[in-house]
């Protein structure tokens, strides 16, 4: 984890603390995305923020980015329609799922 990713995760904690203040929470999410736009935890935080606030159109790009990152980590096609059962070991987890 580089310095930007660590700062981004710290900023996301501010979003959690500002749950009752959606504007402050969104500002924290946007700041975290600016610091670490390709970090899985930051993208997941952004997705959750928009999804749980029923802002599905804004959640969708983050969900798509998460799927691309996951596919790259598994070394499979980023288009799920091109993934086959033999492309990776889908029966076990290297890390606990989130």
N, C-alpha and C positions, 0 to 999 in steps of 0.2 A: 504494500500500500504506500503510495507516495504522499507527499505533504498535502496536495490538493484533495486527495481522497479522504485523508484524515480530517481535514477542515470541513469538507462537505458533509461527512457523517456527523461531526459536531453541530453543524448548522441544522441538519435534519432533526437533531434532538430538540432544537428550538421549535421546530414545526410540531413536534409531539406535545411540547409544553404549551403551545398556543392553540390547542385544539378548539378551545372555546372562542378563539379569535381567528376566524378563517382567513382574513386578509393577512395577518401576521404569519399564519401557518403557510399560506401560499407563497409569501415573500421568502420564507426560509427554504421551501422546496425549490423555488426558482434560483435562489442563490446557490444551493447545493448542486443543482444541475449545471449552473455556469462553472462551478469549480471542478466538477468531475462528471461530465455528461455521459461517459461510457462506463461508469461504475455500476455494477449490478445492484448493490444496496441502495444507491441513490435513485436509480431507475425504479426499483421496487417501491421505494418511499414515495416517489412521484406518482406512480401508478395507483398505489393505495390511497393517496390523498385525493386524487381526482375520482377514483372509483367510488370510494366511500362517501364522497360528497355528491354523488349522482351526476358527475360531470363526465359521462362516458366517452364522449367524443374527444375530450382532452386526455382521458386515460389510455385510449387506444394506441397512440404512437409509443407510449412507454411500454405497453404490453408487447407490442411488436418488436421493440428494441431488446426487451428481455428475452424473447424467443430467439432472436438472432444471436445474442450472446450465448445463450444456452446451447444452441446448435453448434456454434464455433467451439465451445468447450468440449462438446461430445465428438467433434470432428465429423459432423454430418451436414447434409445440405441445409441451408438456411430456409429453404422453401419446404415446409413440412410435407407437402405432397410428393416430394422426391425422396423422402426418408423411408428406408425399408428396415424390417426387423433385424436383418443381418448387419446393418451399418454400425451398430454399437451394442454394447452389453446393456440392455435396458432392464435386465432382471436384478441388478445390484446397484447400490449407490456408493460412490466414493465419499460423498459428503452427505449429511442429512438434508433432505429436501426442505425447501422453505415454502 
